[in-house]
Amino acid sequence: MHINLPEKLYYSIGEVADAFGVNTSLIRFWEKEFDIIKPKKNAKGNRKFTPEDVKNLELIYHLVKERGFTLDGAKVHLKENKKKTLNQFEIIRKLESIKSELIKIKDHL
């Protein structure tokens, strides 16, 4: 899954939820369950997610929705292998991006 968000310093919970195709309640739930997601809150209490938060959410989404991990399994996996998992995740995303570009070029020919 490729997340299309404009480059900004902060994203609202609605923007993040739309980018992932999930409800805002799932984003709030994951925020409570995973320590790596720490959005800033303004005076009203609205969550503002940084690009780092979005990257961590993308990693959680990948583990839970795409690879089928349970929430507890994803927590353990992140705790034990965060650096290795993050590197593998970035490599997968880069390869998916290259693949989509190659398909576009093929279709254009």
Secondary structure as UniProt FT lines:
FT   STRAND          11..12
FT   HELIX           13..20
FT   HELIX           24..33
FT   TURN            35..36
FT   STRAND          40..41
FT   TURN            43..44
FT   STRAND          47..49
FT   HELIX           51..61
FT   HELIX           62..66
FT   HELIX           71..108
//
